[in-house]
Amino acid sequence: MTLSVGSVTIDCNDVAIVSGFWSAALDIPLDPDASPYVASLNRTGTALPRFLFLNVPEAKTAKNRLHLDLLGDRDVPRAEEVARLVDLGATHLADKDEWGHSWAVLTDPEGNEFCVAAAQ
């Protein structure tokens, strides 16, 4: 048996805010059947990844053990992309430069960490 990733699932308290942020950040429209309990991006599309946003009662309390590493467009400086994401509701936590790579650490509107690096 071979497994494949069905979706990247993000637990959240406010599905509309978090799914709206990621829709704008990734420029992928929300699927039309969103509700206060579940929303998705690219659920029926053939391209990956697919994203699922699920309402959960508990708040995030610790650092993510799994996170997204996003690559910016080659023509857009990383600082510009970070500023765009902050304008959408992200929080810029830090800039890192380690092991020959540099990236920015951010959180979405509910504190889920993700990183942004410049395309190579």
HELIX and SHEET records of a PDB file:
HELIX    1   1 VAL A   15  LEU A   26  1                                  12    
HELIX    2   2 ARG A   78  LEU A   88  1                                  11    
SHEET    1   A 3 VAL A   8  CYS A  12  0                                        
SHEET    2   A 3 PHE A  51  ASN A  55  1                                        
SHEET    3   A 3 VAL A  38  LEU A  41 -1                                        
SHEET    1   B 4 LEU A  68  LEU A  71  0                                        
SHEET    2   B 4 GLU A 113  ALA A 117  1                                        
SHEET    3   B 4 HIS A 101  THR A 107 -1                                        
SHEET    4   B 4 THR A  91  GLU A  98 -1                                        
END                                                                             
